[in-house]
Amino acid sequence: MTQHTETRARKVVANISLSLDGRVNGPGGEGDMGWIVPHAITDGARDHMMRVTGTATTVLLGRKNYQGFGSFWPAVAENADADPRDRAFSRWLDETEKIVFSSTLSEAPWRNSRVAGSGPAEEVARLRRQPGADIIVLASSSVITALLLAADELDRLSITLCPEVAGAGDRLFPDGLPAASWSLTDLSTTESGAICLIYDRIRDAG
């Protein structure tokens, strides 16, 4: 049981928004996320994102979020009308190491990006052996689920619980997950009524 305790210097953090019924998107599929937007552009949500990402030096992304983020965030840094926290997040995301998991991409053109040569669990195991700060998964539910299901490699969960019932859509936590215990280490609310929750994984010592 020593393999986990020896390699936890770099925490693996997952950051995602969920509906009250546990969905990561709506009945329209992966692109049906309009219900999240009003809860992502508040002062409270921006402050929470700055707290969560401030300790990370590596970002893990699935292909769709990599391409979506890459088409939007780089330009925000130079947008004088953007919120200063959005501009800071844009600069951080551009400068930070980004690893994308994809079976179709052969190259990753965004600055400081590369396509992973292995699956999320294997990549995280390698990253933990390298110097650096936290490793964060940004909104990519497929990567989060792979780390939860395959290897119990998540150390922290950052969930923004939006006061919306999606009614249908993909769930972050499907049936069949192994049992796990988590400790609430931070809680804040936003102007829209969303609750920002941070949970740390409770692991047996030894």
C-alpha positions in Angstrom: 0.0 0.0 0.0 3.0 2.3 -0.1 2.8 3.1 -3.8 0.1 5.8 -3.3 1.5 7.5 -0.3 4.9 7.9 -1.9 3.6 9.6 -5.0 1.0 12.1 -3.7 3.2 15.2 -3.7 1.4 16.4 -6.8 -2.4 16.3 -6.1 -4.7 15.4 -9.0 -7.7 17.8 -8.9 -10.9 17.5 -10.9 -13.0 20.6 -11.6 -16.5 20.3 -13.0 -20.0 21.7 -12.9 -23.0 19.5 -12.2 -26.7 20.0 -12.2 -28.8 19.1 -9.2 -29.6 15.8 -10.8 -25.9 15.0 -11.3 -25.6 15.8 -15.0 -22.6 17.2 -16.8 -24.7 18.2 -19.8 -28.4 18.3 -20.8 -30.7 16.1 -22.9 -29.3 17.6 -26.1 -26.0 15.8 -25.6 -22.4 17.0 -25.0 -23.0 20.5 -26.4 -26.1 21.1 -24.3 -24.5 23.1 -21.5 -26.2 26.4 -21.7 -27.7 25.9 -18.3 -24.2 26.1 -16.8 -23.3 29.5 -18.3 -25.2 31.8 -16.0 -23.5 30.1 -13.0 -20.0 30.3 -14.5 -19.9 34.1 -15.1 -20.5 35.3 -11.5 -17.9 36.8 -9.2 -18.2 33.9 -6.9 -17.6 31.3 -9.7 -14.6 33.3 -11.0 -13.1 33.5 -7.5 -13.6 29.8 -7.0 -11.9 29.0 -10.3 -8.9 31.2 -9.4 -8.6 29.3 -6.1 -8.8 25.9 -7.7 -6.4 26.5 -10.6 -3.9 28.6 -8.6 -2.0 25.6 -7.4 -1.8 23.7 -10.7 1.0 23.5 -13.2 -0.5 20.8 -15.5 -3.9 20.7 -17.1 -5.5 17.5 -18.4 -8.2 17.8 -21.1 -10.3 15.5 -23.3 -10.3 16.4 -27.0 -13.5 18.3 -27.1 -12.7 20.5 -24.2 -9.2 21.1 -25.5 -10.6 22.3 -28.8 -13.4 24.3 -27.2 -11.1 26.0 -24.7 -8.5 26.6 -27.4 -11.0 28.4 -29.7 -12.1 30.7 -26.9 -9.6 31.3 -24.1 -6.4 32.5 -25.8 -8.0 35.7 -27.1 -9.5 36.6 -23.7 -6.1 37.7 -22.3 -5.9 40.7 -24.6 -9.6 41.6 -24.3 -9.8 44.9 -22.4 -13.5 44.4 -21.8 -13.1 41.0 -20.1 -13.2 40.5 -16.4 -9.6 40.7 -14.9 -10.0 37.2 -13.5 -11.0 35.8 -16.9 -7.9 37.5 -18.4 -5.7 36.1 -15.6 -7.2 32.6 -16.2 -6.6 33.0 -19.9 -2.9 33.8 -19.4 -2.5 30.9 -16.9 -4.2 28.4 -19.2 -2.0 29.5 -22.2 1.2 29.3 -20.2 0.4 26.0 -18.4 1.3 22.5 -19.6 -1.7 21.0 -21.3 -2.1 17.3 -22.0 -4.9 16.2 -24.2 -6.3 12.7 -24.4 -7.6 11.8 -27.8 -7.7 8.9 -30.2 -8.0 11.1 -33.2 -5.6 14.0 -32.7 -2.1 13.5 -33.8 -0.8 16.9 -32.8 -1.8 19.7 -30.4 -1.2 23.2 -31.8 -2.1 25.2 -28.8 1.0 26.6 -27.0 2.4 24.3 -24.3 0.2 21.4 -25.4 0.8 17.8 -26.3 -1.2 14.7 -27.1 -0.9 12.1 -24.4 0.9 8.9 -25.3 -1.1 6.8 -22.9 -4.4 6.7 -20.9 -5.2 9.2 -18.1 -4.2 6.8 -15.2 -0.9 5.9 -16.8 -0.2 9.6 -17.6 -0.9 10.7 -14.1 1.4 8.0 -12.6 4.2 9.4 -14.8 3.4 13.0 -14.0 3.5 12.2 -10.2 7.1 11.1 -10.6 8.1 14.5 -12.2 8.6 17.8 -10.4 5.7 20.2 -10.4 2.6 21.4 -8.6 -1.0 20.1 -8.8 -2.4 18.4 -11.9 -6.0 19.6 -12.7 -8.6 18.1 -15.0 -10.8 20.9 -16.4 -14.4 19.9 -17.1 -13.5 16.8 -19.1 -15.9 14.2 -17.6 -14.5 11.3 -19.6 -11.0 11.9 -18.1 -12.4 12.4 -14.6 -14.4 9.2 -14.8 -11.4 7.3 -16.1 -9.4 8.4 -13.2 -12.2 7.6 -10.8 -13.1 4.3 -12.2 -9.8 2.9 -13.4 -7.3 3.8 -10.8 -8.6 5.9 -7.9 -6.2 8.6 -8.9 -8.2 11.7 -7.9 -7.1 13.4 -4.8 -9.5 16.4 -4.9 -12.9 17.0 -6.4 -14.0 20.6 -7.1 -17.7 20.6 -7.9 -19.9 23.6 -8.8 -23.4 22.5 -8.1 -25.7 24.5 -10.2 -29.4 25.1 -9.1 -30.7 23.5 -12.3 -32.4 20.2 -13.1 -31.2 19.1 -16.5 -33.7 16.2 -16.7 -31.4 14.0 -18.8 -27.9 13.9 -20.0 -24.6 12.3 -19.0 -23.8 11.7 -15.4 -20.4 12.2 -13.9 -20.9 9.3 -11.5 -22.4 6.3 -13.3 -23.4 3.1 -11.5 -20.7 0.7 -10.7 -18.1 3.1 -9.2 -16.1 1.6 -6.3 -17.0 2.9 -2.9 -14.9 5.9 -1.8 -14.9 8.4 1.1 -14.4 12.1 0.7 -14.0 15.0 3.2 -15.5 18.5 2.6 -12.6 21.0 2.8 -14.1 24.1 1.3 -17.6 25.5 0.6 -18.7 28.8 -0.9 -21.9 30.1 -2.6 -22.2 32.3 -5.6 -24.6 35.1 -6.5 -26.6 32.8 -8.9 -27.2 30.3 -6.1 -24.6 27.7 -7.2 -22.6 26.0 -4.5 -18.8 25.5 -4.9 -17.7 22.4 -3.1 -14.2 21.0 -2.6 -13.8 17.5 -1.4 -10.5 15.7 -0.6 -10.2 12.0 -0.9 -9.9 10.1 2.4 -7.3 7.3 2.0 -6.2 4.7 4.5 -2.8 5.4 6.0 0.0 3.0 5.3 
